Amino acid sequence: MRDYYDVTRRVESLRQRYVHRRVLGEVEGYPIFGLTCSLRSELPTVLVIGGTHGDEPSGVEAALAFLGRDQSPWLERFQFEVIPCFNPYGYVHNTRHNRQDVDINWAFQQDDVPEVEILRRLVEGRRFEAAIDFHEDWESPGYYLYELRREAALIGPDLVRRVSAVCPVNTNPCIEGAEARDGVVYPDLDAEVVRRGEGIPIVLFQRHTDHLLTSETPTGEAMDRRVQAHLIALDTVIEAHGGGET
């Protein structure tokens, strides 16, 4: 079992003046933290989520690493909403699902999943400049990325190229049943709804953002490389939205 107290300690140790910490809710006695990094509340917001699947710890580590970095170069342009560990029960018990044995990533329409209700309250009535969800895949030989974007060019090919400097890339032409090219997956939303239901990534893109990315690192790589790959992905998103070079 992992020690969630370590996550709590690291969240509570953040001392940057622009980091505002709160508990979004509790599930099975574990607090789910939300952290806003902001100088001005009117700025566009980038949503960052880690730990949706409890057996994918690199997302939690990447979100915490991002929170610990100096974000001041970006905060004149953006603010950030960060959930470092969205599924603490799964994280502690090293399981993909929550205490109810539900894959919360694909349960947005269920009204009895507490983690989903917490996210629903957080995003209700809000639009995000971009949203990125950190995941990992124990079966994948390398990094890959899902990207959905409206009315602007996709950044996935450039993002994956940057990640390839620190992590191998999954170049298979089909990943998780979807068409892929050089590590970028191009999902069919209608097919995904039929196959998995109306999950968090689909709802976020349909209702809350024009740019959604799911960053998938290979579990077989060392933790520091997986974390670095996620952070490169986030840096690339920020730069693409006018945040300057990171």
Residue pairs with C-beta under 8 A, 6 or more apart in sequence:
1 92
1 93
1 94
2 57
2 91
2 92
2 93
2 94
3 92
4 30
4 85
4 88
4 91
4 92
7 33
7 60
7 64
7 84
7 85
7 88
7 91
8 31
8 33
10 64
10 68
11 21
11 33
11 35
11 64
11 67
11 84
12 21
14 21
14 35
14 67
14 68
16 37
16 70
16 71
18 37
18 38
18 39
18 71
18 72
18 75
19 35
19 36
19 37
19 67
20 35
20 36
20 37
20 38
21 33
21 34
21 35
22 33
22 34
22 35
22 36
23 31
23 32
23 33
23 34
24 32
24 33
24 34
24 83
24 118
24 121
24 122
25 31
25 32
25 114
25 117
25 118
25 121
26 32
27 88
27 89
27 98
27 99
27 114
27 115
27 118
28 88
28 89
28 99
30 88
30 89
30 92
31 88
32 83
32 85
32 86
32 88
32 115
32 118
33 83
33 84
33 85
34 81
34 82
34 83
34 122
35 67
35 80
35 81
35 82
35 83
35 84
36 79
36 80
36 81
36 82
37 67
37 71
37 75
37 79
37 80
37 82
38 75
38 79
38 80
39 75
39 76
39 79
40 79
41 79
43 75
43 77
43 78
43 79
44 77
44 78
44 79
44 128
44 129
44 241
45 78
45 79
45 80
45 81
45 126
45 128
45 129
46 78
46 79
46 80
46 81
46 128
46 129
46 130
46 131
46 132
46 237
46 238
46 241
47 80
47 81
47 82
47 123
47 128
47 130
47 131
47 132
47 204
47 208
47 209
48 63
48 66
48 80
48 81
48 82
48 83
48 131
48 132
48 134
48 234
49 59
49 63
49 82
49 83
49 86
49 131
49 132
49 133
49 134
50 59
50 60
50 61
50 62
50 63
50 64
50 82
50 83
50 84
50 85
50 86
50 133
50 134
51 57
51 59
51 60
51 63
51 83
51 84
51 85
51 86
51 87
51 88
51 90
51 91
51 134
52 59
52 86
52 87
52 104
52 105
52 133
52 135
52 200
53 59
53 87
53 90
53 96
53 97
53 103
53 105
53 135
54 87
54 88
54 89
54 90
54 91
54 92
54 93
54 94
54 95
54 96
54 97
54 98
55 90
55 94
55 95
55 96
55 138
56 96
56 134
56 135
56 136
56 219
57 91
57 136
57 223
58 134
58 136
58 217
58 219
58 223
58 226
58 227
58 230
59 133
59 134
59 135
59 136
59 230
60 84
60 85
60 91
60 134
61 223
61 226
61 227
62 134
62 226
62 227
62 230
62 231
62 234
63 82
63 83
63 84
63 85
63 134
64 84
65 227
65 231
66 80
66 82
66 231
66 234
67 82
67 84
71 80
73 243
73 244
73 246
74 80
74 238
74 243
74 244
74 246
77 241
77 242
77 243
77 244
78 129
78 238
78 241
78 243
81 122
81 128
83 119
83 122
85 91
86 104
86 115
86 119
87 98
87 104
87 115
89 98
89 99
90 96
90 97
90 98
96 103
97 103
97 104
98 104
98 113
98 114
98 115
100 112
100 113
102 110
102 113
104 113
104 115
104 116
104 200
105 199
105 200
105 201
106 196
106 197
106 199
106 200
107 113
107 116
107 197
107 199
107 200
108 116
108 119
108 120
108 198
108 199
108 200
108 202
108 203
109 197
109 198
110 116
111 117
116 200
119 200
123 204
123 207
123 208
126 208
127 208
127 209
128 204
128 208
128 209
129 209
129 211
129 241
130 209
130 211
130 212
130 213
130 237
130 241
131 204
131 205
131 208
131 209
131 211
131 212
131 213
132 212
132 213
132 214
132 215
132 233
132 234
132 237
133 200
133 201
133 212
133 213
133 214
133 215
134 215
134 217
134 230
135 214
135 215
135 216
135 217
136 216
136 217
136 218
136 219
136 226
137 144
137 176
137 216
137 217
137 218
137 219
138 218
138 219
138 220
140 170
140 175
140 216
140 218
140 219
141 168
141 170
141 172
141 218
141 220
142 167
142 168
142 169
142 170
142 171
142 183
142 218
143 160
143 163
143 164
143 167
143 168
143 169
143 170
143 183
143 215
143 216
143 217
143 218
143 229
144 160
144 169
144 170
144 175
144 180
144 183
144 184
144 185
144 216
145 156
145 159
145 160
145 163
145 183
145 184
145 185
145 213
145 214
145 215
145 216
145 233
146 185
146 187
146 201
146 212
146 213
146 214
146 216
147 154
147 155
147 156
147 159
147 184
147 185
147 186
147 211
147 212
147 213
147 214
148 187
148 189
148 201
148 205
148 211
148 212
148 213
149 155
149 210
149 211
149 212
150 210
150 211
151 210
152 210
152 211
154 184
155 236
155 237
155 240
156 183
156 184
156 213
157 181
157 182
157 184
158 236
159 213
159 232
159 233
159 236
159 237
160 169
160 182
160 183
160 184
162 232
162 236
163 169
163 183
163 229
163 232
163 233
164 183
165 232
166 225
166 228
166 229
166 232
167 217
167 218
167 221
167 225
167 226
167 228
167 229
168 218
168 221
169 182
169 183
170 180
170 183
170 218
171 182
171 183
172 180
173 179
173 180
173 181
174 180
175 185
176 185
177 195
178 185
178 186
178 187
178 188
178 191
178 192
179 185
179 186
180 186
189 202
189 205
192 199
192 202
193 202
201 212
201 214
204 212
205 212
211 237
211 241
213 233
213 237
215 229
215 230
215 233
215 234
217 225
217 226
217 229
217 230
218 226
219 226
221 229
235 246
236 246
238 246
239 245
239 246
